[in-house]
Amino acid sequence: MLAGALCAASLNVAAVEVTELDRSAIKIADRSQQVKNQALRQAMEEVVLKNTGDRMALSEPLVAQAIAQPTAYIRQFGYLEQGGEQYLQASFDHSKIISLLREAKLPVWGKQRPLTLLWLAQENEGKRELLNDASMLESRSQIANLSQTRGVPMLLPMMDLDDAMAISVTDVRGMFADTVAKASQRYGSDYFAMVSLDTLPDELVNIQLALYPTSSDQPLFNPLSTLSTQVKGMDVAVSEIFGAISQYYVARYAIADSGEANSTRLTFVEITDRQQLLDIEKYLHQLSAVKSVSLTKVQGISAEFSLELFGSEEDLYRLISLEPKIRSMEPANGSALLDNPNLLNSQSELGGDEMVDPLSSSQTPRHEYIWQGR
């Protein structure tokens, strides 16, 4: 996951679709029954964390009971050897994992997740430097591993000449957000984090972290999330960094069942073929905020979908804002379609078919988008 993000470092990237949310690989000492059972439980723990992002979920009684007996959730497992190490690989039934989280009233974190650019200042042979995507420091491999096991897309800067002229270690350690924000623009990430790590006696590591949105037209005064603590060991320090960042994302993007009967309607315009309708419906179905989706109206080159929600409409719109395949339209004086009767009368490859929901109302707020997935 991290490697893929690093390859896109100079491109205009956006939020990342995280795959393999149902899989985990656990390092093992041998293939004994006891080790296998322990590894399967650990693998399920990692999968639960990937899908909820909240470590507290592991202590929830329903989840803890399922993890203790993971067999009912496993699709398959096997062994592999890599770099002289043995691993147990396990894949789980994703729908069962999500059902377990819903039953336990826990938040579910969907596939589309924010991309974070990590500016990390740390010591290397007595000299402070910014960690880059080609660094041989152990912290880089730890970041790569946690990015994959926790499902948190992370990007490291290249620290080429452009970066060296735009930003310094002092900017990161001093938490100069506006300067770092300008240097972050070229990477196209959703957020950037400034982290300073200082090694102290007795293997202690001092952590200072601040998380900000990358795209902001206003001066950056207050960070979205902060962390200031001391821990023992660099591996624990990197884990704390991921914990602080993912905690903010889970609060913003992971959706628990509110228990309320919330619903909304979304309109997509510039529809030219039926495959687009199928792609849109498939996309909406996999959103963690959505219970059910139905295509309620097709007219000309527009299509309206009715959605039943787990959370609020605001939850849904935050998730949609992460999807680069969707462009939001900002209708002026009401719906763009209503303002332009030519759109309503136009014929497309859809053949002018029309399905009208008898419950639809002209008073219902309309949220209009263009699907750019093909």
Secondary structure, DSSP 8 states (H G I E B T S, - for coil): -HHHHHHTTTS----EE---TTEEEEEES---HHHHHHHHHHHHHHHHHHHH--GGGGGSHHHHHHHHSGGGGEEEEEEEEETTEEEEEEEE-HHHHHHHHHHTT--B--SEE--EEEEEEEEETTEEEE--TT--SHHHHHHHHHHHHHT--EE-----HHHHHH--HHHHHTT-HHHHHHHHGGGT-SEEEEEEEEE-GGGEEEEEEEEEES--SS---S-SEEEEEEEESHHHHHHHHHHHHHHHHHHHH-B---SS-EEEEEEEE---SHHHHHHHHHHHHT-TTEEEEEEEEEETTEEEEEEEESS-HHHHHHHHTT-TTEEE---SSS-HHHH-HHHHH---TTTT-----TT--TTS--EEEEE---
